Every structure is written in C-alpha cells, then in structure tokens.
Amino acid sequence: MPPDSTDRVVADQADLSCANCGGHCIFSPTQGKLECTSCGTLRPLETPGDGDAAPEFAYDPDAPENDPPELTHGRIHQCRNCGGAVLFVGAALSEHCPYCNGPVVLGPADAGYRTKALIPFQADRGFARRQMRAWVGKRLAAPRGLPELLDDARLVGLYAPFWTFDSHEALTYWAQYTTGSGNNRRTRKTSGALQIAFDDLLMPASPHVTPLIRDGILHDFDPAALRPYRAAYLAGFAAERHHQSVAQGLAANAPDKDLLIRNRIKRHINKSGVHAIRFQTDTTGIHYRRILLPVWIAHYTYDGTPMKVVISGIDGRTFGERPFSTWKLAAYAAAMSAAAIGLGLAWGAGGLL
C-alpha cells in the first residue's frame, strides 16, 4: 500500500492530537512548533534528518520517470470556480478556495506526486496583516477606506507547489543587432556559443500559482531553509499537492526558461538593439525538487472587482492588486502640470534676465 494512502492520512491526523489534553494541534509560525488549540502545549517538530531536505533528484529525459503519482485519501477540496484541488490536514478550515476565493466542495481521492520538502511558515497571520497594512499605506492614489477594506479581507495561509530545477545548457546562437543611427543605421549578424548553468531555478508547479503569487515569494527562497515534508507543518493551513510529472513541469516552465536564456545571450553579445535571436541548446545535468512554499493570500472586493494581495510566509514581502482613486490621480496630474508650467515660466524668466 503506498505511503500516501488511507493509513498514512489516519496516522497524520492522529499525530496532530495533543498528548496532554487530546485537543487539536496546528502549526505555529512564530513558535516553529505544533501548538494545541485547547491547552497551548507546544510540540517540537525538529528531527535529526532536517538537514537532509535539500538534496536534489536526477532526471533523465530519455528514461522512464521513476517517481510515479500516488493516491491520497484525505480532505481534498475541489474549487468550483478555478478547479484548484487543495488539501487540508486536520479539520477543514475553509469553505473557499485560497487561490480564487470560490466555493469548494469535499472531493474524492486525489492522485498526486509526493512532496520532497517544504519551507515552513515563519510569518504568522498577525504579521501578514501588518505587512499588508504597511504595503497599502505606501500605495499612491489609493482610494479612501482601502486600508480598512483590507483589514476585513479574508486571509488564507497556503503552501503552494514549486519546482527547483538545475541544468547545464550548451548553447549555439544566432542573432542580429543594430549599429549607428539615422542614415548610418545598419543591421549586423552575429553568432556564438555560450555555456549556462542554472542552479535552483524556482518555477511554479501549478497553473494556479500566478505570477503575483510567484513574485510574492521568489526573492525569499533559500534551499538551506528547506525541511523534510511532514504533515504537521501543514496543520492549520491549506496546501496544493504536486500534480505535474517532471517532464510536464519542464514543459510548463519552458517559456520562462527560454526568456532567461535569451536575456543571457543579449548580455553575452553586449551590443545595442539585439533582436531576432535563435538558439539551439544541449541540456544536460537536470536535477529537480518538488517543494512547497508558504504564502498568505488576502481576498477582497472593490467596486465589484475581486482583487488579492500576496504576502510571503517566509519574511512578509508583499505584492498585490489595488484600485486607484480617480480624483487623486487627477489631483496628482494637475499638481505635476502646475509644477511643469511653473518650472517653464521660471526658466523663461531666467532667460530674459
């Protein structure tokens, strides 16, 4: 019977019971431990193997994948709007999708790939709300009442699925660049070879991990902070399992990798106006990790438009969608126009002296 079967889930649920009073435990980001919601007893989660969470796994695209999906019987919730499948460890904590805020229903058994490691939540709910309040306070032309609206926003802690990829790229490229200007403008051709090594390239492992969510955590990732996957870290939070094979993950993230390669080629050519880039690459040394990373997602609605703010569960870095106040924008534009006119008049008066 696979490790992620019913027996595994039952054991996970039992492991979340407080040894002191039998109450339900959740993971405390501030304590870094399981905390009983009834009596407050703390239980450490550190193990001697915590330092072994960072190793990567080799992948050979010419060989069959040796990491098959496994069936999970648990509290899998399916979103009726976006289709996201979210796992709740312990009692279900929400009736809404962490990604889109749509209604969710308890779904059937779910086949997914085993998570290799995760970075536990370090920013708690209170800290996330303070970061969100600080973020909105710095937004120019924010509508009146927006801070209070965000204070009432539904805030959900989610472990989002990501990949890390390593690879070595042996490139041959062809491109064009421009020289001169006006009648002397010329287009030149160039070609060359380039070696690129990608190390811990962090990529989303789900179509529900939007650029906003990715950017909310991208700069915080440190492989040394990874810990071996344990269900106890998920207690009190939602999580999306990995559903992509390695080949699917590489294919889904190929456009982003292609963009990175093209930018490296531009820097290597070191000319202005580089364009029409073509390249061939021999990719070797592929290694990967399946990991979960923590984010807080706040959902709110302004004038009937749903919006979200994402706060990193690692250090509180905040990104978000926000409305603009029309009258404030008009006031800023008028002030800038007045300043420009005043500067022009002052400049002209100075020229007459």
Contacts in CASP RR format, 6 or more apart in sequence:
PFRMAT RR
TARGET T0000
AUTHOR 0000-0000-0000
METHOD contacts of the structure
MODEL  1
MPPDSTDRVVADQADLSCANCGGHCIFSPTQGKLECTSCGTLRPLETPGD
GDAAPEFAYDPDAPENDPPELTHGRIHQCRNCGGAVLFVGAALSEHCPYC
NGPVVLGPADAGYRTKALIPFQADRGFARRQMRAWVGKRLAAPRGLPELL
DDARLVGLYAPFWTFDSHEALTYWAQYTTGSGNNRRTRKTSGALQIAFDD
LLMPASPHVTPLIRDGILHDFDPAALRPYRAAYLAGFAAERHHQSVAQGL
AANAPDKDLLIRNRIKRHINKSGVHAIRFQTDTTGIHYRRILLPVWIAHY
TYDGTPMKVVISGIDGRTFGERPFSTWKLAAYAAAMSAAAIGLGLAWGAG
GLL
1 7 0 8 1.000
2 8 0 8 1.000
2 70 0 8 1.000
2 71 0 8 1.000
3 70 0 8 1.000
3 114 0 8 1.000
4 70 0 8 1.000
4 71 0 8 1.000
4 72 0 8 1.000
4 112 0 8 1.000
4 114 0 8 1.000
5 70 0 8 1.000
5 71 0 8 1.000
5 72 0 8 1.000
5 73 0 8 1.000
6 73 0 8 1.000
6 74 0 8 1.000
9 72 0 8 1.000
9 73 0 8 1.000
9 74 0 8 1.000
12 89 0 8 1.000
12 90 0 8 1.000
12 231 0 8 1.000
12 232 0 8 1.000
13 89 0 8 1.000
13 90 0 8 1.000
15 231 0 8 1.000
15 232 0 8 1.000
16 24 0 8 1.000
16 25 0 8 1.000
16 26 0 8 1.000
16 34 0 8 1.000
16 89 0 8 1.000
16 90 0 8 1.000
16 231 0 8 1.000
16 232 0 8 1.000
16 235 0 8 1.000
17 23 0 8 1.000
17 24 0 8 1.000
17 25 0 8 1.000
18 24 0 8 1.000
18 25 0 8 1.000
18 36 0 8 1.000
18 38 0 8 1.000
18 39 0 8 1.000
18 40 0 8 1.000
18 41 0 8 1.000
18 43 0 8 1.000
19 41 0 8 1.000
19 43 0 8 1.000
20 36 0 8 1.000
20 39 0 8 1.000
20 41 0 8 1.000
21 36 0 8 1.000
21 38 0 8 1.000
21 39 0 8 1.000
21 41 0 8 1.000
22 36 0 8 1.000
22 38 0 8 1.000
23 36 0 8 1.000
23 37 0 8 1.000
23 38 0 8 1.000
23 39 0 8 1.000
24 36 0 8 1.000
24 37 0 8 1.000
24 38 0 8 1.000
24 90 0 8 1.000
24 91 0 8 1.000
25 34 0 8 1.000
25 35 0 8 1.000
25 36 0 8 1.000
25 37 0 8 1.000
25 43 0 8 1.000
25 232 0 8 1.000
25 235 0 8 1.000
26 34 0 8 1.000
26 35 0 8 1.000
26 37 0 8 1.000
26 235 0 8 1.000
26 236 0 8 1.000
27 33 0 8 1.000
27 34 0 8 1.000
27 35 0 8 1.000
27 45 0 8 1.000
27 120 0 8 1.000
27 121 0 8 1.000
27 232 0 8 1.000
27 233 0 8 1.000
27 234 0 8 1.000
27 235 0 8 1.000
27 236 0 8 1.000
27 237 0 8 1.000
28 34 0 8 1.000
28 35 0 8 1.000
28 42 0 8 1.000
28 124 0 8 1.000
29 120 0 8 1.000
29 121 0 8 1.000
29 122 0 8 1.000
29 123 0 8 1.000
29 124 0 8 1.000
29 313 0 8 1.000
30 124 0 8 1.000
31 42 0 8 1.000
32 45 0 8 1.000
32 120 0 8 1.000
32 122 0 8 1.000
33 42 0 8 1.000
33 43 0 8 1.000
33 44 0 8 1.000
33 45 0 8 1.000
34 42 0 8 1.000
34 43 0 8 1.000
34 45 0 8 1.000
34 232 0 8 1.000
34 235 0 8 1.000
35 41 0 8 1.000
35 42 0 8 1.000
35 43 0 8 1.000
36 42 0 8 1.000
36 43 0 8 1.000
45 120 0 8 1.000
45 230 0 8 1.000
45 232 0 8 1.000
45 233 0 8 1.000
47 228 0 8 1.000
49 228 0 8 1.000
50 227 0 8 1.000
50 228 0 8 1.000
51 227 0 8 1.000
52 228 0 8 1.000
53 116 0 8 1.000
53 117 0 8 1.000
53 226 0 8 1.000
53 227 0 8 1.000
53 228 0 8 1.000
54 117 0 8 1.000
54 223 0 8 1.000
54 224 0 8 1.000
54 226 0 8 1.000
54 289 0 8 1.000
56 164 0 8 1.000
56 166 0 8 1.000
56 287 0 8 1.000
56 288 0 8 1.000
56 289 0 8 1.000
57 67 0 8 1.000
57 116 0 8 1.000
57 287 0 8 1.000
57 288 0 8 1.000
57 289 0 8 1.000
58 285 0 8 1.000
58 286 0 8 1.000
58 287 0 8 1.000
59 65 0 8 1.000
59 246 0 8 1.000
59 286 0 8 1.000
59 287 0 8 1.000
59 288 0 8 1.000
60 286 0 8 1.000
61 247 0 8 1.000
61 250 0 8 1.000
61 283 0 8 1.000
61 286 0 8 1.000
65 245 0 8 1.000
65 246 0 8 1.000
65 247 0 8 1.000
67 113 0 8 1.000
67 114 0 8 1.000
67 245 0 8 1.000
67 246 0 8 1.000
69 111 0 8 1.000
69 112 0 8 1.000
69 113 0 8 1.000
69 243 0 8 1.000
69 245 0 8 1.000
70 111 0 8 1.000
70 112 0 8 1.000
70 113 0 8 1.000
70 114 0 8 1.000
71 109 0 8 1.000
71 110 0 8 1.000
71 111 0 8 1.000
71 112 0 8 1.000
72 87 0 8 1.000
72 109 0 8 1.000
72 110 0 8 1.000
72 111 0 8 1.000
72 112 0 8 1.000
72 241 0 8 1.000
73 109 0 8 1.000
74 87 0 8 1.000
74 109 0 8 1.000
74 110 0 8 1.000
75 87 0 8 1.000
75 88 0 8 1.000
75 89 0 8 1.000
75 90 0 8 1.000
75 92 0 8 1.000
75 106 0 8 1.000
76 85 0 8 1.000
76 86 0 8 1.000
76 87 0 8 1.000
76 106 0 8 1.000
76 107 0 8 1.000
76 108 0 8 1.000
76 109 0 8 1.000
76 110 0 8 1.000
77 85 0 8 1.000
77 86 0 8 1.000
77 87 0 8 1.000
77 88 0 8 1.000
77 92 0 8 1.000
77 94 0 8 1.000
77 97 0 8 1.000
77 104 0 8 1.000
77 105 0 8 1.000
77 106 0 8 1.000
77 107 0 8 1.000
78 84 0 8 1.000
78 85 0 8 1.000
78 104 0 8 1.000
78 105 0 8 1.000
78 107 0 8 1.000
79 85 0 8 1.000
79 86 0 8 1.000
79 97 0 8 1.000
79 99 0 8 1.000
79 100 0 8 1.000
79 102 0 8 1.000
79 103 0 8 1.000
79 104 0 8 1.000
80 102 0 8 1.000
80 103 0 8 1.000
80 104 0 8 1.000
80 105 0 8 1.000
81 97 0 8 1.000
81 100 0 8 1.000
81 102 0 8 1.000
81 103 0 8 1.000
82 97 0 8 1.000
82 99 0 8 1.000
82 100 0 8 1.000
82 102 0 8 1.000
82 208 0 8 1.000
83 97 0 8 1.000
83 208 0 8 1.000
84 97 0 8 1.000
84 99 0 8 1.000
84 208 0 8 1.000
84 240 0 8 1.000
85 107 0 8 1.000
85 110 0 8 1.000
85 240 0 8 1.000
85 241 0 8 1.000
85 243 0 8 1.000
86 97 0 8 1.000
86 98 0 8 1.000
86 99 0 8 1.000
86 104 0 8 1.000
86 158 0 8 1.000
86 238 0 8 1.000
86 239 0 8 1.000
86 240 0 8 1.000
87 110 0 8 1.000
87 234 0 8 1.000
87 238 0 8 1.000
87 239 0 8 1.000
87 240 0 8 1.000
87 241 0 8 1.000
88 94 0 8 1.000
88 236 0 8 1.000
88 238 0 8 1.000
88 239 0 8 1.000
89 231 0 8 1.000
89 232 0 8 1.000
89 234 0 8 1.000
89 235 0 8 1.000
89 236 0 8 1.000
89 237 0 8 1.000
89 239 0 8 1.000
90 235 0 8 1.000
90 236 0 8 1.000
92 106 0 8 1.000
93 236 0 8 1.000
93 237 0 8 1.000
93 238 0 8 1.000
94 104 0 8 1.000
94 156 0 8 1.000
94 238 0 8 1.000
95 103 0 8 1.000
95 104 0 8 1.000
96 102 0 8 1.000
96 103 0 8 1.000
96 104 0 8 1.000
96 154 0 8 1.000
96 156 0 8 1.000
96 299 0 8 1.000
97 103 0 8 1.000
97 104 0 8 1.000
98 156 0 8 1.000
98 157 0 8 1.000
98 158 0 8 1.000
98 238 0 8 1.000
98 297 0 8 1.000
99 158 0 8 1.000
99 208 0 8 1.000
99 210 0 8 1.000
99 297 0 8 1.000
100 208 0 8 1.000
100 306 0 8 1.000
101 154 0 8 1.000
101 299 0 8 1.000
101 306 0 8 1.000
101 308 0 8 1.000
110 241 0 8 1.000
111 243 0 8 1.000
112 241 0 8 1.000
112 242 0 8 1.000
112 243 0 8 1.000
113 241 0 8 1.000
113 242 0 8 1.000
113 243 0 8 1.000
113 244 0 8 1.000
113 245 0 8 1.000
113 290 0 8 1.000
114 229 0 8 1.000
114 242 0 8 1.000
114 290 0 8 1.000
115 161 0 8 1.000
115 229 0 8 1.000
115 241 0 8 1.000
115 242 0 8 1.000
115 290 0 8 1.000
115 291 0 8 1.000
115 292 0 8 1.000
116 229 0 8 1.000
116 289 0 8 1.000
116 290 0 8 1.000
116 291 0 8 1.000
117 226 0 8 1.000
117 227 0 8 1.000
117 228 0 8 1.000
117 229 0 8 1.000
117 289 0 8 1.000
117 290 0 8 1.000
117 291 0 8 1.000
117 292 0 8 1.000
118 159 0 8 1.000
118 226 0 8 1.000
118 227 0 8 1.000
118 229 0 8 1.000
118 233 0 8 1.000
118 291 0 8 1.000
118 292 0 8 1.000
118 293 0 8 1.000
118 294 0 8 1.000
119 221 0 8 1.000
119 222 0 8 1.000
119 225 0 8 1.000
119 226 0 8 1.000
119 227 0 8 1.000
119 291 0 8 1.000
119 292 0 8 1.000
119 293 0 8 1.000
119 294 0 8 1.000
119 314 0 8 1.000
120 227 0 8 1.000
120 233 0 8 1.000
120 294 0 8 1.000
121 157 0 8 1.000
121 233 0 8 1.000
121 237 0 8 1.000
121 294 0 8 1.000
121 313 0 8 1.000
122 294 0 8 1.000
122 313 0 8 1.000
122 314 0 8 1.000
122 315 0 8 1.000
123 131 0 8 1.000
123 294 0 8 1.000
123 296 0 8 1.000
123 311 0 8 1.000
123 312 0 8 1.000
123 313 0 8 1.000
123 314 0 8 1.000
123 315 0 8 1.000
123 316 0 8 1.000
125 155 0 8 1.000
125 157 0 8 1.000
125 296 0 8 1.000
127 316 0 8 1.000
128 155 0 8 1.000
128 296 0 8 1.000
128 298 0 8 1.000
128 311 0 8 1.000
128 313 0 8 1.000
128 316 0 8 1.000
129 151 0 8 1.000
129 155 0 8 1.000
131 311 0 8 1.000
131 316 0 8 1.000
131 317 0 8 1.000
131 318 0 8 1.000
132 150 0 8 1.000
132 153 0 8 1.000
132 155 0 8 1.000
132 298 0 8 1.000
132 309 0 8 1.000
132 311 0 8 1.000
132 318 0 8 1.000
133 147 0 8 1.000
133 150 0 8 1.000
133 151 0 8 1.000
134 318 0 8 1.000
135 309 0 8 1.000
135 318 0 8 1.000
135 320 0 8 1.000
136 142 0 8 1.000
136 146 0 8 1.000
136 147 0 8 1.000
136 150 0 8 1.000
136 309 0 8 1.000
136 322 0 8 1.000
137 147 0 8 1.000
139 146 0 8 1.000
139 322 0 8 1.000
140 328 0 8 1.000
140 332 0 8 1.000
141 324 0 8 1.000
141 325 0 8 1.000
141 328 0 8 1.000
141 329 0 8 1.000
141 332 0 8 1.000
142 322 0 8 1.000
142 323 0 8 1.000
142 324 0 8 1.000
142 325 0 8 1.000
142 328 0 8 1.000
143 302 0 8 1.000
143 323 0 8 1.000
143 324 0 8 1.000
143 325 0 8 1.000
143 328 0 8 1.000
144 325 0 8 1.000
146 302 0 8 1.000
146 322 0 8 1.000
146 323 0 8 1.000
149 300 0 8 1.000
149 302 0 8 1.000
150 298 0 8 1.000
150 300 0 8 1.000
150 309 0 8 1.000
152 300 0 8 1.000
153 298 0 8 1.000
153 299 0 8 1.000
153 300 0 8 1.000
153 309 0 8 1.000
154 298 0 8 1.000
154 299 0 8 1.000
154 300 0 8 1.000
155 296 0 8 1.000
155 297 0 8 1.000
155 298 0 8 1.000
156 238 0 8 1.000
156 296 0 8 1.000
156 297 0 8 1.000
156 298 0 8 1.000
156 299 0 8 1.000
157 237 0 8 1.000
157 238 0 8 1.000
157 294 0 8 1.000
157 295 0 8 1.000
157 296 0 8 1.000
157 297 0 8 1.000
157 313 0 8 1.000
158 237 0 8 1.000
158 238 0 8 1.000
158 239 0 8 1.000
158 240 0 8 1.000
158 294 0 8 1.000
158 295 0 8 1.000
158 296 0 8 1.000
158 297 0 8 1.000
159 233 0 8 1.000
159 234 0 8 1.000
159 237 0 8 1.000
159 238 0 8 1.000
159 239 0 8 1.000
159 240 0 8 1.000
159 292 0 8 1.000
159 293 0 8 1.000
159 294 0 8 1.000
160 204 0 8 1.000
160 206 0 8 1.000
160 208 0 8 1.000
160 209 0 8 1.000
160 213 0 8 1.000
160 217 0 8 1.000
160 240 0 8 1.000
160 292 0 8 1.000
160 293 0 8 1.000
160 294 0 8 1.000
160 295 0 8 1.000
161 204 0 8 1.000
161 205 0 8 1.000
161 206 0 8 1.000
161 209 0 8 1.000
161 240 0 8 1.000
161 241 0 8 1.000
161 242 0 8 1.000
161 243 0 8 1.000
161 290 0 8 1.000
161 291 0 8 1.000
161 292 0 8 1.000
162 202 0 8 1.000
162 203 0 8 1.000
162 204 0 8 1.000
162 205 0 8 1.000
162 209 0 8 1.000
162 291 0 8 1.000
162 292 0 8 1.000
162 293 0 8 1.000
163 202 0 8 1.000
163 203 0 8 1.000
163 204 0 8 1.000
163 205 0 8 1.000
163 244 0 8 1.000
163 249 0 8 1.000
163 253 0 8 1.000
163 288 0 8 1.000
163 289 0 8 1.000
163 290 0 8 1.000
163 291 0 8 1.000
164 200 0 8 1.000
164 201 0 8 1.000
164 202 0 8 1.000
164 203 0 8 1.000
164 223 0 8 1.000
164 288 0 8 1.000
164 289 0 8 1.000
164 291 0 8 1.000
165 198 0 8 1.000
165 200 0 8 1.000
165 201 0 8 1.000
165 203 0 8 1.000
165 250 0 8 1.000
165 253 0 8 1.000
165 257 0 8 1.000
165 286 0 8 1.000
165 287 0 8 1.000
165 288 0 8 1.000
166 197 0 8 1.000
166 198 0 8 1.000
166 199 0 8 1.000
166 200 0 8 1.000
166 201 0 8 1.000
166 285 0 8 1.000
166 286 0 8 1.000
166 287 0 8 1.000
166 288 0 8 1.000
167 197 0 8 1.000
167 198 0 8 1.000
167 201 0 8 1.000
167 283 0 8 1.000
167 284 0 8 1.000
167 285 0 8 1.000
167 286 0 8 1.000
167 287 0 8 1.000
168 195 0 8 1.000
168 196 0 8 1.000
168 197 0 8 1.000
168 198 0 8 1.000
168 283 0 8 1.000
168 284 0 8 1.000
168 285 0 8 1.000
169 194 0 8 1.000
169 195 0 8 1.000
169 196 0 8 1.000
169 197 0 8 1.000
169 198 0 8 1.000
169 261 0 8 1.000
169 281 0 8 1.000
169 282 0 8 1.000
169 283 0 8 1.000
170 193 0 8 1.000
170 195 0 8 1.000
170 281 0 8 1.000
170 282 0 8 1.000
170 284 0 8 1.000
171 193 0 8 1.000
171 194 0 8 1.000
171 195 0 8 1.000
171 196 0 8 1.000
171 261 0 8 1.000
171 265 0 8 1.000
171 279 0 8 1.000
171 280 0 8 1.000
171 281 0 8 1.000
172 191 0 8 1.000
172 192 0 8 1.000
172 193 0 8 1.000
172 279 0 8 1.000
172 280 0 8 1.000
172 281 0 8 1.000
173 191 0 8 1.000
173 192 0 8 1.000
173 193 0 8 1.000
173 194 0 8 1.000
173 265 0 8 1.000
173 277 0 8 1.000
173 278 0 8 1.000
173 279 0 8 1.000
173 280 0 8 1.000
174 189 0 8 1.000
174 190 0 8 1.000
174 191 0 8 1.000
174 192 0 8 1.000
174 277 0 8 1.000
174 278 0 8 1.000
174 279 0 8 1.000
175 189 0 8 1.000
175 190 0 8 1.000
175 191 0 8 1.000
175 265 0 8 1.000
175 269 0 8 1.000
175 274 0 8 1.000
175 275 0 8 1.000
175 276 0 8 1.000
175 277 0 8 1.000
175 278 0 8 1.000
176 187 0 8 1.000
176 188 0 8 1.000
176 189 0 8 1.000
176 190 0 8 1.000
176 274 0 8 1.000
176 275 0 8 1.000
176 276 0 8 1.000
177 187 0 8 1.000
177 188 0 8 1.000
177 190 0 8 1.000
177 269 0 8 1.000
177 271 0 8 1.000
177 272 0 8 1.000
177 273 0 8 1.000
177 274 0 8 1.000
177 275 0 8 1.000
178 185 0 8 1.000
178 186 0 8 1.000
178 187 0 8 1.000
178 188 0 8 1.000
178 271 0 8 1.000
178 272 0 8 1.000
178 273 0 8 1.000
178 275 0 8 1.000
179 185 0 8 1.000
179 186 0 8 1.000
179 188 0 8 1.000
179 271 0 8 1.000
179 272 0 8 1.000
180 186 0 8 1.000
188 271 0 8 1.000
190 269 0 8 1.000
190 271 0 8 1.000
194 264 0 8 1.000
194 265 0 8 1.000
194 268 0 8 1.000
196 261 0 8 1.000
196 264 0 8 1.000
198 257 0 8 1.000
198 260 0 8 1.000
200 221 0 8 1.000
200 223 0 8 1.000
201 257 0 8 1.000
201 260 0 8 1.000
202 214 0 8 1.000
202 218 0 8 1.000
202 221 0 8 1.000
203 249 0 8 1.000
203 252 0 8 1.000
203 253 0 8 1.000
203 256 0 8 1.000
203 257 0 8 1.000
204 213 0 8 1.000
204 214 0 8 1.000
204 252 0 8 1.000
204 253 0 8 1.000
205 242 0 8 1.000
205 243 0 8 1.000
205 244 0 8 1.000
205 249 0 8 1.000
205 290 0 8 1.000
206 240 0 8 1.000
206 242 0 8 1.000
206 243 0 8 1.000
206 244 0 8 1.000
207 252 0 8 1.000
208 240 0 8 1.000
212 308 0 8 1.000
212 310 0 8 1.000
212 319 0 8 1.000
212 320 0 8 1.000
212 321 0 8 1.000
213 295 0 8 1.000
213 297 0 8 1.000
213 310 0 8 1.000
215 310 0 8 1.000
215 319 0 8 1.000
216 295 0 8 1.000
216 310 0 8 1.000
216 311 0 8 1.000
216 312 0 8 1.000
216 317 0 8 1.000
216 318 0 8 1.000
216 319 0 8 1.000
217 293 0 8 1.000
217 294 0 8 1.000
217 295 0 8 1.000
217 310 0 8 1.000
217 312 0 8 1.000
217 313 0 8 1.000
217 314 0 8 1.000
217 317 0 8 1.000
219 317 0 8 1.000
220 312 0 8 1.000
220 313 0 8 1.000
220 314 0 8 1.000
220 315 0 8 1.000
220 316 0 8 1.000
220 317 0 8 1.000
221 293 0 8 1.000
221 314 0 8 1.000
225 314 0 8 1.000
226 289 0 8 1.000
226 291 0 8 1.000
227 233 0 8 1.000
229 292 0 8 1.000
237 294 0 8 1.000
239 292 0 8 1.000
242 290 0 8 1.000
244 252 0 8 1.000
246 286 0 8 1.000
246 288 0 8 1.000
250 286 0 8 1.000
261 279 0 8 1.000
261 281 0 8 1.000
262 277 0 8 1.000
262 279 0 8 1.000
265 274 0 8 1.000
265 277 0 8 1.000
265 279 0 8 1.000
266 274 0 8 1.000
266 277 0 8 1.000
293 314 0 8 1.000
294 312 0 8 1.000
294 313 0 8 1.000
294 314 0 8 1.000
295 310 0 8 1.000
295 311 0 8 1.000
295 312 0 8 1.000
295 313 0 8 1.000
296 310 0 8 1.000
296 311 0 8 1.000
296 312 0 8 1.000
296 313 0 8 1.000
296 316 0 8 1.000
297 308 0 8 1.000
297 309 0 8 1.000
297 310 0 8 1.000
297 311 0 8 1.000
298 308 0 8 1.000
298 309 0 8 1.000
298 310 0 8 1.000
298 311 0 8 1.000
299 306 0 8 1.000
299 307 0 8 1.000
299 308 0 8 1.000
300 306 0 8 1.000
300 307 0 8 1.000
300 308 0 8 1.000
300 309 0 8 1.000
301 307 0 8 1.000
302 323 0 8 1.000
303 323 0 8 1.000
305 323 0 8 1.000
307 320 0 8 1.000
307 321 0 8 1.000
307 322 0 8 1.000
307 323 0 8 1.000
308 320 0 8 1.000
308 321 0 8 1.000
309 318 0 8 1.000
309 319 0 8 1.000
309 320 0 8 1.000
309 321 0 8 1.000
309 322 0 8 1.000
310 318 0 8 1.000
310 319 0 8 1.000
310 320 0 8 1.000
311 317 0 8 1.000
311 318 0 8 1.000
312 318 0 8 1.000
END
